[in-house]
Amino acid sequence: MRAIAQVRNTYILAEHPGGIWLVEQHVADERALFEALTDLWQVAPLLEPFPLDHLPAPAAATLGQWGLELEPFGPHTYLVRSLPQVLHHRGDRVEILRELSGAEDWPTMQATLACRCAVRNGVPLDLATLQSILDRWQNCRHRHTCPHGRPICLNLEDGTLARFFRRNWLVNAQHRPNGNSNQKG
């Protein structure tokens, strides 16, 4: 599968041997991140801990369940000493931690984390990044939906395209001797 272009800063137009796919960049990246998180959960210590204010004790306990190290640092304030590896360099990690503190179970927490860390729709990406998303997504075990159940791609097979354009032949090397088609346009 080869990334051809980004459409509306949201979709990856990809070519494959049987046709073209339109892949939503966010949900494809989300699926790849989710499977990476479920395969290898990594919580790492921070070089510089940071405070997390206005966090109720039950929410702090929930974050502790996910393996994060929190140290009481005043009333409803905790010093965050470790984070999931994917959050180490994120500027919005405080907001993400607040959201994760409300997750009721392990899969929900990991799906939320993957969603929040996946590339956003509306963000322009270069072809190398688009290809990287496609490659990681293609290696997933469950490629049809994101962890929340949303579809990831629209598949347009060569036969579907040919029928739509009322063609009775497919454009490929077998039907184009010497690079020229015998069929009229």
OpenMM code with the backbone's topology and positions (N, CA, C; nanometers):
from openmm import Vec3, app, unit

residues = "MET ARG ALA ILE ALA GLN VAL ARG ASN THR TYR ILE LEU ALA GLU HIS PRO GLY GLY ILE TRP LEU VAL GLU GLN HIS VAL ALA ASP GLU ARG ALA LEU PHE GLU ALA LEU THR ASP LEU TRP GLN VAL ALA PRO LEU LEU GLU PRO PHE PRO LEU ASP HIS LEU PRO ALA PRO ALA ALA ALA THR LEU GLY GLN TRP GLY LEU GLU LEU GLU PRO PHE GLY PRO HIS THR TYR LEU VAL ARG SER LEU PRO GLN VAL LEU HIS HIS ARG GLY ASP ARG VAL GLU ILE LEU ARG GLU LEU SER GLY ALA GLU ASP TRP PRO THR MET GLN ALA THR LEU ALA CYS ARG CYS ALA VAL ARG ASN GLY VAL PRO LEU ASP LEU ALA THR LEU GLN SER ILE LEU ASP ARG TRP GLN ASN CYS ARG HIS ARG HIS THR CYS PRO HIS GLY ARG PRO ILE CYS LEU ASN LEU GLU ASP GLY THR LEU ALA ARG PHE PHE ARG ARG ASN TRP LEU VAL ASN ALA GLN HIS ARG PRO ASN GLY ASN SER ASN GLN LYS GLY".split()
positions = [
    Vec3(0.0851, -0.1170, 0.0000),
    Vec3(0.0000, 0.0000, 0.0000),
    Vec3(0.0898, 0.1234, 0.0000),
    Vec3(0.0546, 0.2210, -0.0817),
    Vec3(0.1384, 0.3392, -0.0962),
    Vec3(0.0544, 0.4654, -0.0787),
    Vec3(0.1006, 0.5535, 0.0086),
    Vec3(0.0335, 0.6823, 0.0285),
    Vec3(0.0538, 0.7675, -0.0957),
    Vec3(-0.0554, 0.8209, -0.1469),
    Vec3(-0.0510, 0.9055, -0.2664),
    Vec3(-0.0638, 1.0524, -0.2279),
    Vec3(-0.1571, 1.0815, -0.1358),
    Vec3(-0.1833, 1.2203, -0.0994),
    Vec3(-0.2646, 1.2248, 0.0300),
    Vec3(-0.2713, 1.3453, 0.0856),
    Vec3(-0.3589, 1.3721, 0.1978),
    Vec3(-0.4771, 1.4527, 0.1436),
    Vec3(-0.5977, 1.4151, 0.1814),
    Vec3(-0.7183, 1.4813, 0.1341),
    Vec3(-0.7829, 1.5542, 0.2516),
    Vec3(-0.8035, 1.6837, 0.2353),
    Vec3(-0.8690, 1.7683, 0.3359),
    Vec3(-0.8016, 1.7583, 0.4735),
    Vec3(-0.6717, 1.7329, 0.4750),
    Vec3(-0.5938, 1.7211, 0.5984),
    Vec3(-0.6561, 1.6222, 0.6966),
    Vec3(-0.7252, 1.5210, 0.6433),
    Vec3(-0.7956, 1.4236, 0.7268),
    Vec3(-0.7814, 1.2813, 0.6752),
    Vec3(-0.7783, 1.2651, 0.5448),
    Vec3(-0.7776, 1.1317, 0.4858),
    Vec3(-0.6478, 1.1064, 0.4099),
    Vec3(-0.6069, 0.9803, 0.4123),
    Vec3(-0.4908, 0.9377, 0.3343),
    Vec3(-0.5448, 0.8664, 0.2109),
    Vec3(-0.5100, 0.9158, 0.0939),
    Vec3(-0.5430, 0.8474, -0.0299),
    Vec3(-0.4299, 0.7489, -0.0548),
    Vec3(-0.4644, 0.6203, -0.0595),
    Vec3(-0.3620, 0.5163, -0.0717),
    Vec3(-0.3935, 0.4255, -0.1901),
    Vec3(-0.2884, 0.3866, -0.2601),
    Vec3(-0.3001, 0.2960, -0.3730),
    Vec3(-0.2524, 0.1579, -0.3288),
    Vec3(-0.3257, 0.0554, -0.3699),
    Vec3(-0.2823, -0.0822, -0.3450),
    Vec3(-0.3078, -0.1617, -0.4719),
    Vec3(-0.2577, -0.2830, -0.4823),
    Vec3(-0.2689, -0.3571, -0.6081),
    Vec3(-0.4117, -0.3761, -0.6602),
    Vec3(-0.5118, -0.3726, -0.5730),
    Vec3(-0.6483, -0.3959, -0.6182),
    Vec3(-0.7342, -0.2728, -0.6316),
    Vec3(-0.6796, -0.1542, -0.6076),
    Vec3(-0.7603, -0.0331, -0.6175),
    Vec3(-0.7039, 0.0791, -0.5321),
    Vec3(-0.7936, 0.1594, -0.4757),
    Vec3(-0.7519, 0.2694, -0.3893),
    Vec3(-0.8310, 0.2632, -0.2585),
    Vec3(-0.7717, 0.3160, -0.1549),
    Vec3(-0.8372, 0.3254, -0.0248),
    Vec3(-0.8322, 0.4697, 0.0212),
    Vec3(-0.9349, 0.5090, 0.0905),
    Vec3(-0.9394, 0.6371, 0.1594),
    Vec3(-0.9383, 0.6023, 0.3083),
    Vec3(-0.8304, 0.6396, 0.3762),
    Vec3(-0.8064, 0.6001, 0.5144),
    Vec3(-0.8104, 0.7246, 0.6021),
    Vec3(-0.8915, 0.7229, 0.7088),
    Vec3(-0.8929, 0.8366, 0.7993),
    Vec3(-0.7663, 0.8311, 0.8852),
    Vec3(-0.6861, 0.9373, 0.8796),
    Vec3(-0.5551, 0.9368, 0.9439),
    Vec3(-0.5644, 0.9198, 1.0957),
    Vec3(-0.6616, 0.9831, 1.1609),
    Vec3(-0.6706, 0.9757, 1.3063),
    Vec3(-0.7031, 0.8344, 1.3535),
    Vec3(-0.8063, 0.7726, 1.2962),
    Vec3(-0.8462, 0.6413, 1.3464),
    Vec3(-0.7467, 0.5322, 1.3086),
    Vec3(-0.6777, 0.5454, 1.1956),
    Vec3(-0.5733, 0.4483, 1.1611),
    Vec3(-0.4575, 0.4587, 1.2606),
    Vec3(-0.4164, 0.5808, 1.2920),
    Vec3(-0.3098, 0.6007, 1.3895),
    Vec3(-0.3544, 0.5554, 1.5286),
    Vec3(-0.4793, 0.5835, 1.5619),
    Vec3(-0.5347, 0.5417, 1.6916),
    Vec3(-0.5303, 0.3897, 1.7053),
    Vec3(-0.5718, 0.3169, 1.6016),
    Vec3(-0.5696, 0.1704, 1.6062),
    Vec3(-0.4271, 0.1194, 1.6269),
    Vec3(-0.3312, 0.1767, 1.5526),
    Vec3(-0.1917, 0.1330, 1.5653),
    Vec3(-0.1386, 0.1619, 1.7059),
    Vec3(-0.1687, 0.2794, 1.7587),
    Vec3(-0.1243, 0.3129, 1.8947),
    Vec3(-0.1891, 0.2225, 1.9989),
    Vec3(-0.3179, 0.1962, 1.9837),
    Vec3(-0.3888, 0.1097, 2.0788),
    Vec3(-0.3249, -0.0287, 2.0841),
    Vec3(-0.2983, -0.0855, 1.9678),
    Vec3(-0.2381, -0.2195, 1.9673),
    Vec3(-0.0966, -0.2164, 2.0234),
    Vec3(-0.0223, -0.1093, 1.9982),
    Vec3(0.1120, -0.0970, 2.0568),
    Vec3(0.1026, -0.0869, 2.2092),
    Vec3(0.0056, -0.0102, 2.2596),
    Vec3(-0.0123, 0.0035, 2.4045),
    Vec3(-0.0541, -0.1280, 2.4687),
    Vec3(-0.1412, -0.2019, 2.4027),
    Vec3(-0.1854, -0.3292, 2.4607),
    Vec3(-0.0765, -0.4347, 2.4524),
    Vec3(0.0088, -0.4266, 2.3502),
    Vec3(0.1182, -0.5227, 2.3371),
    Vec3(0.2314, -0.4951, 2.4367),
    Vec3(0.2588, -0.3682, 2.4605),
    Vec3(0.3706, -0.3326, 2.5483),
    Vec3(0.3367, -0.2045, 2.6230),
    Vec3(0.2869, -0.2189, 2.7440),
    Vec3(0.2538, -0.1047, 2.8286),
    Vec3(0.3815, -0.0584, 2.8960),
    Vec3(0.4234, 0.0641, 2.8704),
    Vec3(0.5476, 0.1174, 2.9258),
    Vec3(0.5206, 0.2433, 3.0071),
    Vec3(0.5462, 0.2343, 3.1361),
    Vec3(0.5419, 0.3507, 3.2235),
    Vec3(0.6860, 0.3779, 3.2626),
    Vec3(0.7301, 0.5012, 3.2430),
    Vec3(0.8699, 0.5357, 3.2697),
    Vec3(0.8767, 0.6553, 3.3642),
    Vec3(0.9805, 0.6588, 3.4476),
    Vec3(0.9959, 0.7728, 3.5395),
    Vec3(1.0271, 0.9005, 3.4629),
    Vec3(0.9849, 1.0113, 3.5219),
    Vec3(1.0110, 1.1426, 3.4632),
    Vec3(1.1392, 1.2001, 3.5212),
    Vec3(1.2164, 1.2679, 3.4401),
    Vec3(1.3347, 1.3381, 3.4900),
    Vec3(1.2936, 1.4556, 3.5770),
    Vec3(1.1865, 1.5220, 3.5372),
    Vec3(1.1336, 1.6349, 3.6141),
    Vec3(0.9862, 1.6102, 3.6443),
    Vec3(0.9545, 1.5659, 3.7676),
    Vec3(0.8134, 1.5468, 3.8040),
    Vec3(0.7380, 1.6790, 3.7938),
    Vec3(0.6069, 1.6695, 3.7799),
    Vec3(0.5241, 1.7901, 3.7715),
    Vec3(0.4002, 1.7723, 3.8589),
    Vec3(0.3440, 1.8842, 3.9073),
    Vec3(0.2258, 1.8742, 3.9932),
    Vec3(0.0976, 1.8561, 3.9123),
    Vec3(0.0052, 1.7831, 3.9713),
    Vec3(-0.1280, 1.7650, 3.9151),
    Vec3(-0.2255, 1.8128, 4.0224),
    Vec3(-0.2831, 1.9323, 3.9995),
    Vec3(-0.3697, 1.9976, 4.0978),
    Vec3(-0.5146, 1.9537, 4.0843),
    Vec3(-0.5891, 1.9777, 4.1925),
    Vec3(-0.7348, 1.9578, 4.1940),
    Vec3(-0.7736, 1.8171, 4.1509),
    Vec3(-0.7011, 1.7190, 4.2003),
    Vec3(-0.7284, 1.5796, 4.1662),
    Vec3(-0.7816, 1.5084, 4.2900),
    Vec3(-0.9048, 1.4628, 4.2865),
    Vec3(-0.9586, 1.3897, 4.4009),
    Vec3(-0.8813, 1.2598, 4.4253),
    Vec3(-0.8786, 1.2168, 4.5497),
    Vec3(-0.8045, 1.0951, 4.5865),
    Vec3(-0.8469, 0.9725, 4.5057),
    Vec3(-0.9779, 0.9502, 4.4799),
    Vec3(-1.0143, 0.8332, 4.3983),
    Vec3(-0.9573, 0.8401, 4.2558),
    Vec3(-0.9495, 0.9600, 4.1987),
    Vec3(-0.8916, 0.9755, 4.0642),
    Vec3(-0.7422, 0.9443, 4.0676),
    Vec3(-0.6734, 0.9887, 4.1729),
    Vec3(-0.5306, 0.9580, 4.1886),
    Vec3(-0.5105, 0.8074, 4.2036),
    Vec3(-0.6002, 0.7426, 4.2776),
    Vec3(-0.5919, 0.5974, 4.2949),
    Vec3(-0.6099, 0.5251, 4.1616),
    Vec3(-0.7007, 0.5760, 4.0782),
    Vec3(-0.7212, 0.5162, 3.9455),
    Vec3(-0.5941, 0.5265, 3.8625),
    Vec3(-0.5298, 0.6426, 3.8632),
    Vec3(-0.4040, 0.6578, 3.7879),
    Vec3(-0.2979, 0.5632, 3.8436),
    Vec3(-0.2971, 0.5440, 3.9729),
    Vec3(-0.2041, 0.4484, 4.0335),
    Vec3(-0.2287, 0.3063, 3.9855),
    Vec3(-0.3555, 0.2711, 3.9608),
    Vec3(-0.3888, 0.1389, 3.9069),
    Vec3(-0.3237, 0.1155, 3.7711),
    Vec3(-0.3072, 0.2224, 3.6940),
    Vec3(-0.2476, 0.2097, 3.5604),
    Vec3(-0.0961, 0.2073, 3.5685),
    Vec3(-0.0390, 0.2128, 3.6886),
    Vec3(0.1060, 0.2019, 3.7053),
    Vec3(0.1772, 0.3353, 3.7175),
    Vec3(0.1042, 0.4466, 3.7202),
    Vec3(0.1667, 0.5774, 3.7339),
    Vec3(0.2045, 0.5994, 3.8809),
    Vec3(0.3170, 0.6618, 3.9012),
    Vec3(0.3610, 0.6928, 4.0363),
    Vec3(0.3225, 0.8362, 4.0690),
    Vec3(0.2336, 0.8514, 4.1693),
    Vec3(0.1884, 0.9822, 4.2150),
    Vec3(0.2228, 0.9938, 4.3632),
    Vec3(0.2747, 1.1092, 4.3996),
    Vec3(0.3108, 1.1342, 4.5392),
    Vec3(0.2271, 1.2512, 4.5908),
    Vec3(0.1597, 1.2332, 4.7066),
    Vec3(0.0832, 1.3461, 4.7618),
    Vec3(0.1736, 1.4683, 4.7775),
    Vec3(0.1174, 1.5844, 4.7400),
    Vec3(0.1981, 1.7067, 4.7369),
    Vec3(0.1163, 1.8257, 4.7872),
    Vec3(0.0208, 1.7975, 4.8733),
    Vec3(-0.0680, 1.9004, 4.9259),
    Vec3(-0.2116, 1.8549, 4.9096),
    Vec3(-0.3063, 1.9356, 4.9543),
    Vec3(-0.4467, 1.8967, 4.9422),
    Vec3(-0.4898, 1.8873, 4.7953),
    Vec3(-0.5319, 1.7693, 4.7554),
    Vec3(-0.5797, 1.7425, 4.6187),
    Vec3(-0.4744, 1.7741, 4.5123),
    Vec3(-0.3491, 1.7710, 4.5515),
    Vec3(-0.2391, 1.7915, 4.4573),
    Vec3(-0.1434, 1.6739, 4.4699),
    Vec3(-0.0969, 1.6264, 4.3541),
    Vec3(-0.0039, 1.5134, 4.3508),
    Vec3(0.1126, 1.5497, 4.2607),
    Vec3(0.2268, 1.4963, 4.2971),
    Vec3(0.3450, 1.5119, 4.2132),
    Vec3(0.3530, 1.3871, 4.1245),
    Vec3(0.3481, 1.4073, 3.9943),
    Vec3(0.3519, 1.2954, 3.8998),
    Vec3(0.4985, 1.2613, 3.8748),
    Vec3(0.5359, 1.1387, 3.9102),
    Vec3(0.6755, 1.0959, 3.8984),
    Vec3(0.6991, 0.9990, 3.7820),
    Vec3(0.5919, 0.9407, 3.7282),
    Vec3(0.6068, 0.8522, 3.6119),
    Vec3(0.4823, 0.8628, 3.5249),
    Vec3(0.5019, 0.8346, 3.3975),
    Vec3(0.3952, 0.8456, 3.2970),
    Vec3(0.4061, 0.7316, 3.1969),
    Vec3(0.2945, 0.6992, 3.1292),
    Vec3(0.3082, 0.6115, 3.0128),
    Vec3(0.4047, 0.6775, 2.9133),
    Vec3(0.4864, 0.5967, 2.8523),
    Vec3(0.5913, 0.6467, 2.7621),
    Vec3(0.5357, 0.7413, 2.6554),
    Vec3(0.4169, 0.7142, 2.6032),
    Vec3(0.3607, 0.7972, 2.4958),
    Vec3(0.3267, 0.9389, 2.5411),
    Vec3(0.3215, 0.9627, 2.6719),
    Vec3(0.2875, 1.0963, 2.7226),
    Vec3(0.4080, 1.1809, 2.7612),
    Vec3(0.5268, 1.1242, 2.7587),
    Vec3(0.6444, 1.1943, 2.8101),
    Vec3(0.6695, 1.3302, 2.7460),
    Vec3(0.6456, 1.3440, 2.6192),
    Vec3(0.6785, 1.4704, 2.5509),
    Vec3(0.5545, 1.5455, 2.5044),
    Vec3(0.4408, 1.5163, 2.5641),
    Vec3(0.3160, 1.5820, 2.5250),
    Vec3(0.2928, 1.7054, 2.6108),
    Vec3(0.2513, 1.8128, 2.5482),
    Vec3(0.2200, 1.9353, 2.6201),
    Vec3(0.0847, 1.9309, 2.6889),
    Vec3(-0.0032, 1.8407, 2.6442),
    Vec3(-0.1379, 1.8316, 2.7007),
    Vec3(-0.1528, 1.7146, 2.7976),
    Vec3(-0.0425, 1.6708, 2.8560),
    Vec3(-0.0464, 1.5507, 2.9399),
    Vec3(-0.1308, 1.5682, 3.0657),
    Vec3(-0.1416, 1.6893, 3.1202),
    Vec3(-0.2245, 1.7104, 3.2385),
    Vec3(-0.3710, 1.6823, 3.2044),
    Vec3(-0.4184, 1.7346, 3.0909),
    Vec3(-0.5562, 1.7116, 3.0486),
    Vec3(-0.5806, 1.5629, 3.0208),
    Vec3(-0.4835, 1.4984, 2.9593),
    Vec3(-0.4977, 1.3557, 2.9289),
    Vec3(-0.5029, 1.2752, 3.0585),
    Vec3(-0.4176, 1.3091, 3.1558),
    Vec3(-0.4197, 1.2383, 3.2839),
    Vec3(-0.5545, 1.2541, 3.3535),
    Vec3(-0.6108, 1.3735, 3.3481),
    Vec3(-0.7434, 1.3942, 3.4089),
    Vec3(-0.8474, 1.3037, 3.3422),
    Vec3(-0.8398, 1.2925, 3.2119),
    Vec3(-0.9334, 1.2066, 3.1408),
    Vec3(-0.9106, 1.0594, 3.1763),
    Vec3(-0.7847, 1.0174, 3.1817),
    Vec3(-0.7533, 0.8785, 3.2152),
    Vec3(-0.7958, 0.8431, 3.3571),
    Vec3(-0.7956, 0.9422, 3.4469),
    Vec3(-0.8317, 0.9156, 3.5863),
    Vec3(-0.9787, 0.8773, 3.6008),
    Vec3(-1.0577, 0.9015, 3.4975),
    Vec3(-1.1991, 0.8655, 3.5009),
    Vec3(-1.2299, 0.7348, 3.4296),
    Vec3(-1.1294, 0.6713, 3.3701),
    Vec3(-1.1526, 0.5454, 3.2984),
    Vec3(-1.1888, 0.4351, 3.3968),
    Vec3(-1.2852, 0.3541, 3.3583),
    Vec3(-1.3346, 0.2507, 3.4496),
    Vec3(-1.2622, 0.1181, 3.4373),
    Vec3(-1.1956, 0.0946, 3.3249),
    Vec3(-1.1255, -0.0328, 3.3098),
    Vec3(-1.0031, -0.0134, 3.2194),
    Vec3(-0.9217, -0.1156, 3.2166),
    Vec3(-0.7943, -0.1135, 3.1424),
    Vec3(-0.8144, -0.0878, 2.9933),
    Vec3(-0.9021, -0.1624, 2.9226),
    Vec3(-0.9189, -0.1361, 2.7784),
    Vec3(-0.9706, 0.0049, 2.7484),
    Vec3(-1.0612, 0.0542, 2.8308),
    Vec3(-1.1138, 0.1895, 2.8095),
    Vec3(-1.0036, 0.2928, 2.8274),
    Vec3(-0.9214, 0.2735, 2.9289),
    Vec3(-0.8109, 0.3661, 2.9535),
    Vec3(-0.7141, 0.3662, 2.8355),
    Vec3(-0.6787, 0.2473, 2.7871),
    Vec3(-0.5831, 0.2407, 2.6760),
    Vec3(-0.6433, 0.2958, 2.5465),
    Vec3(-0.7720, 0.2728, 2.5239),
    Vec3(-0.8378, 0.3286, 2.4049),
    Vec3(-0.8409, 0.4810, 2.4122),
    Vec3(-0.8684, 0.5339, 2.5309),
    Vec3(-0.8697, 0.6793, 2.5498),
    Vec3(-0.7312, 0.7372, 2.5271),
    Vec3(-0.6301, 0.6721, 2.5815),
    Vec3(-0.4924, 0.7195, 2.5648),
    Vec3(-0.4520, 0.7169, 2.4174),
    Vec3(-0.4845, 0.6093, 2.3480),
    Vec3(-0.4514, 0.5996, 2.2050),
    Vec3(-0.5217, 0.7096, 2.1256),
    Vec3(-0.6477, 0.7336, 2.1572),
    Vec3(-0.7236, 0.8370, 2.0865),
    Vec3(-0.6623, 0.9748, 2.1096),
    Vec3(-0.6289, 1.0041, 2.2326),
    Vec3(-0.5741, 1.1362, 2.2653),
    Vec3(-0.4337, 1.1573, 2.2081),
    Vec3(-0.3583, 1.0498, 2.1889),
    Vec3(-0.2209, 1.0632, 2.1389),
    Vec3(-0.2090, 1.0474, 1.9874),
    Vec3(-0.3150, 1.0012, 1.9216),
    Vec3(-0.3108, 0.9823, 1.7759),
    Vec3(-0.3085, 1.1168, 1.7051),
    Vec3(-0.2525, 1.1165, 1.5851),
    Vec3(-0.2492, 1.2375, 1.5034),
    Vec3(-0.3925, 1.2866, 1.4853),
    Vec3(-0.4110, 1.4154, 1.4894),
    Vec3(-0.5447, 1.4743, 1.4796),
    Vec3(-0.5837, 1.4965, 1.3343),
    Vec3(-0.7128, 1.4898, 1.3081),
    Vec3(-0.7637, 1.5296, 1.1769),
    Vec3(-0.7502, 1.6808, 1.1657),
    Vec3(-0.7285, 1.7276, 1.0447),
    Vec3(-0.7092, 1.8704, 1.0217),
    Vec3(-0.5634, 1.9115, 1.0247),
    Vec3(-0.4750, 1.8170, 1.0549),
    Vec3(-0.3316, 1.8465, 1.0620),
    Vec3(-0.2666, 1.8064, 0.9295),
    Vec3(-0.2011, 1.9006, 0.8612),
    Vec3(-0.1314, 1.8641, 0.7375),
    Vec3(-0.0111, 1.7752, 0.7683),
    Vec3(0.0035, 1.6674, 0.6906),
    Vec3(0.1131, 1.5724, 0.7096),
    Vec3(0.1858, 1.5511, 0.5772),
    Vec3(0.3150, 1.5250, 0.5854),
    Vec3(0.3904, 1.4962, 0.4633),
    Vec3(0.3711, 1.3495, 0.4240),
    Vec3(0.4117, 1.3147, 0.3027),
    Vec3(0.3915, 1.1791, 0.2524),
    Vec3(0.4619, 1.0742, 0.3375),
    Vec3(0.5790, 1.1049, 0.3900),
    Vec3(0.6511, 1.0079, 0.4736),
    Vec3(0.5706, 0.9756, 0.6005),
    Vec3(0.5094, 1.0755, 0.6604),
    Vec3(0.4283, 1.0532, 0.7806),
    Vec3(0.3027, 0.9751, 0.7454),
    Vec3(0.2397, 1.0093, 0.6337),
    Vec3(0.1218, 0.9357, 0.5887),
    Vec3(0.1565, 0.7888, 0.5654),
    Vec3(0.2705, 0.7648, 0.5023),
    Vec3(0.3133, 0.6274, 0.4754),
    Vec3(0.3422, 0.5535, 0.6055),
    Vec3(0.4018, 0.6213, 0.7013),
    Vec3(0.4295, 0.5596, 0.8311),
    Vec3(0.3001, 0.5168, 0.9009),
    Vec3(0.1988, 0.6028, 0.8962),
    Vec3(0.0693, 0.5679, 0.9559),
    Vec3(0.0120, 0.4450, 0.8853),
    Vec3(0.0155, 0.4452, 0.7517),
    Vec3(-0.0365, 0.3303, 0.6758),
    Vec3(0.0380, 0.2021, 0.7114),
    Vec3(0.1709, 0.2096, 0.7179),
    Vec3(0.2513, 0.0906, 0.7466),
    Vec3(0.2201, 0.0345, 0.8851),
    Vec3(0.2113, 0.1219, 0.9855),
    Vec3(0.1815, 0.0758, 1.1214),
    Vec3(0.0395, 0.0190, 1.1283),
    Vec3(-0.0552, 0.0840, 1.0606),
    Vec3(-0.1930, 0.0368, 1.0593),
    Vec3(-0.2035, -0.0988, 0.9885),
    Vec3(-0.1336, -0.1164, 0.8788),
    Vec3(-0.1398, -0.2427, 0.8051),
    Vec3(-0.0849, -0.3601, 0.8864),
    Vec3(-0.0008, -0.3329, 0.9842),
    Vec3(0.0531, -0.4382, 1.0705),
    Vec3(-0.0367, -0.4700, 1.1892),
    Vec3(-0.1504, -0.4033, 1.1996),
    Vec3(-0.2421, -0.4270, 1.3117),
    Vec3(-0.3190, -0.5583, 1.2932),
    Vec3(-0.3577, -0.6159, 1.4040),
    Vec3(-0.4384, -0.7381, 1.4021),
    Vec3(-0.5832, -0.7078, 1.3635),
    Vec3(-0.6345, -0.5938, 1.4057),
    Vec3(-0.7743, -0.5561, 1.3814),
    Vec3(-0.7760, -0.4247, 1.3030),
    Vec3(-0.7724, -0.4356, 1.1714),
    Vec3(-0.7556, -0.3179, 1.0859),
    Vec3(-0.8855, -0.2497, 1.0448),
    Vec3(-0.9993, -0.3059, 1.0759),
    Vec3(-1.1238, -0.2513, 1.0218),
    Vec3(-1.1813, -0.1351, 1.1017),
    Vec3(-1.1574, -0.1339, 1.2345),
    Vec3(-1.2154, -0.0281, 1.3169),
    Vec3(-1.1141, 0.0219, 1.4188),
    Vec3(-1.1397, 0.1423, 1.4683),
    Vec3(-1.0613, 0.1948, 1.5793),
    Vec3(-1.1081, 0.1242, 1.7065),
    Vec3(-1.0408, 0.1449, 1.8196),
    Vec3(-1.0826, 0.0787, 1.9434),
    Vec3(-1.2243, 0.1155, 1.9878),
    Vec3(-1.2762, 0.2272, 1.9394),
    Vec3(-1.4122, 0.2680, 1.9751),
    Vec3(-1.5162, 0.2160, 1.8755),
    Vec3(-1.4711, 0.1462, 1.7704),
    Vec3(-1.5636, 0.0856, 1.6750),
    Vec3(-1.5889, 0.1631, 1.5472),
    Vec3(-1.5210, 0.2765, 1.5272),
    Vec3(-1.5409, 0.3550, 1.4049),
    Vec3(-1.4639, 0.2923, 1.2885),
    Vec3(-1.5208, 0.2944, 1.1679),
    Vec3(-1.4486, 0.2394, 1.0522),
    Vec3(-1.3244, 0.3232, 1.0202),
    Vec3(-1.2245, 0.2567, 0.9640),
    Vec3(-1.0971, 0.3229, 0.9355),
    Vec3(-1.0832, 0.3593, 0.7883),
    Vec3(-1.1338, 0.2749, 0.6981),
    Vec3(-1.1092, 0.3044, 0.5561),
    Vec3(-1.2295, 0.2731, 0.4686),
    Vec3(-1.2279, 0.3374, 0.3548),
    Vec3(-1.3238, 0.3119, 0.2472),
    Vec3(-1.2429, 0.2516, 0.1336),
    Vec3(-1.2814, 0.1312, 0.0928),
    Vec3(-1.2077, 0.0571, -0.0081),
    Vec3(-1.2795, 0.0689, -0.1419),
    Vec3(-1.2097, 0.1161, -0.2425),
    Vec3(-1.2642, 0.1239, -0.3778),
    Vec3(-1.1805, 0.0323, -0.4673),
    Vec3(-1.2332, -0.0854, -0.4928),
    Vec3(-1.1628, -0.1840, -0.5751),
    Vec3(-1.1657, -0.1421, -0.7213),
    Vec3(-1.0700, -0.1930, -0.7980),
    Vec3(-1.0633, -0.1617, -0.9412),
    Vec3(-1.1941, -0.1933, -1.0121),
    Vec3(-1.2556, -0.3068, -0.9800),
    Vec3(-1.3816, -0.3450, -1.0438),
    Vec3(-1.4936, -0.2465, -1.0134),
    Vec3(-1.4997, -0.1993, -0.8904),
    Vec3(-1.6006, -0.1006, -0.8510),
    Vec3(-1.5796, 0.0293, -0.9273),
    Vec3(-1.4546, 0.0714, -0.9375),
    Vec3(-1.4237, 0.1938, -1.0113),
    Vec3(-1.4591, 0.1788, -1.1593),
    Vec3(-1.4256, 0.0639, -1.2179),
    Vec3(-1.4549, 0.0398, -1.3590),
    Vec3(-1.6060, 0.0408, -1.3838),
    Vec3(-1.6831, -0.0242, -1.2950),
    Vec3(-1.8292, -0.0248, -1.3111),
    Vec3(-1.8856, 0.1158, -1.2977),
    Vec3(-1.8353, 0.1924, -1.2021),
    Vec3(-1.8862, 0.3277, -1.1825),
    Vec3(-1.8650, 0.4130, -1.3074),
    Vec3(-1.7473, 0.3991, -1.3681),
    Vec3(-1.7170, 0.4773, -1.4874),
    Vec3(-1.7597, 0.4054, -1.6160),
    Vec3(-1.8403, 0.3005, -1.5999),
    Vec3(-1.8979, 0.2235, -1.7101),
    Vec3(-1.7927, 0.1711, -1.8059),
    Vec3(-1.6894, 0.1146, -1.7473),
    Vec3(-1.5820, 0.0523, -1.8253),
    Vec3(-1.6053, -0.0975, -1.8252),
    Vec3(-1.5734, -0.1630, -1.9354),
    Vec3(-1.5832, -0.3080, -1.9370),
    Vec3(-1.4446, -0.3717, -1.9318),
    Vec3(-1.3458, -0.2938, -1.8953),
    Vec3(-1.2087, -0.3430, -1.8808),
    Vec3(-1.1424, -0.2686, -1.7659),
    Vec3(-1.0371, -0.3257, -1.7142),
    Vec3(-0.9617, -0.2636, -1.6069),
    Vec3(-0.8303, -0.2116, -1.6616),
    Vec3(-0.7862, -0.0998, -1.6121),
    Vec3(-0.6591, -0.0441, -1.6548),
    Vec3(-0.5492, -0.1116, -1.5744),
    Vec3(-0.4677, -0.1894, -1.6421),
    Vec3(-0.3486, -0.2482, -1.5804),
    Vec3(-0.2548, -0.2923, -1.6912),
    Vec3(-0.1430, -0.3449, -1.6560),
    Vec3(-0.0397, -0.3789, -1.7536),
    Vec3(-0.0870, -0.4864, -1.8518),
    Vec3(-0.1764, -0.5782, -1.8105),
    Vec3(-0.2216, -0.6848, -1.8995),
    Vec3(-0.3040, -0.6308, -2.0162),
    Vec3(-0.3758, -0.5237, -1.9928),
    Vec3(-0.4631, -0.4697, -2.0969),
    Vec3(-0.4003, -0.3554, -2.1739),
    Vec3(-0.2747, -0.3265, -2.1465),
    Vec3(-0.2107, -0.2129, -2.2127),
    Vec3(-0.0789, -0.2561, -2.2747),
    Vec3(-0.0828, -0.3282, -2.3858),
    Vec3(0.0426, -0.3681, -2.4490),
    Vec3(0.1228, -0.2461, -2.4923),
    Vec3(0.2511, -0.2504, -2.4681),
    Vec3(0.3429, -0.1416, -2.5026),
    Vec3(0.3016, -0.0087, -2.4406),
    Vec3(0.2278, -0.0163, -2.3294),
    Vec3(0.1882, 0.1061, -2.2603),
    Vec3(0.0699, 0.1777, -2.3226),
    Vec3(0.0155, 0.1242, -2.4343),
    Vec3(-0.0998, 0.1902, -2.4986),
    Vec3(-0.2211, 0.1003, -2.4884),
    Vec3(-0.3329, 0.1569, -2.4573),
    Vec3(-0.4567, 0.0809, -2.4505),
    Vec3(-0.5208, 0.0771, -2.5883),
    Vec3(-0.5767, -0.0375, -2.6234),
    Vec3(-0.6496, -0.0508, -2.7506),
    Vec3(-0.7915, 0.0004, -2.7368),
    Vec3(-0.8338, 0.0251, -2.6143),
    Vec3(-0.9678, 0.0746, -2.5899),
    Vec3(-0.9694, 0.2271, -2.6043),
    Vec3(-1.0790, 0.2786, -2.6517),
    Vec3(-1.0966, 0.4232, -2.6619),
    Vec3(-1.1526, 0.4735, -2.5302),
    Vec3(-1.1117, 0.5955, -2.4885),
    Vec3(-1.1429, 0.6599, -2.3644),
    Vec3(-1.2809, 0.6763, -2.3287),
] * unit.nanometer
topology = app.Topology()
chain = topology.addChain("A")
for resn in residues:
    res = topology.addResidue(resn, chain)
    for name in ("N", "CA", "C"):
        topology.addAtom(name, app.Element.getBySymbol(name[0]), res)
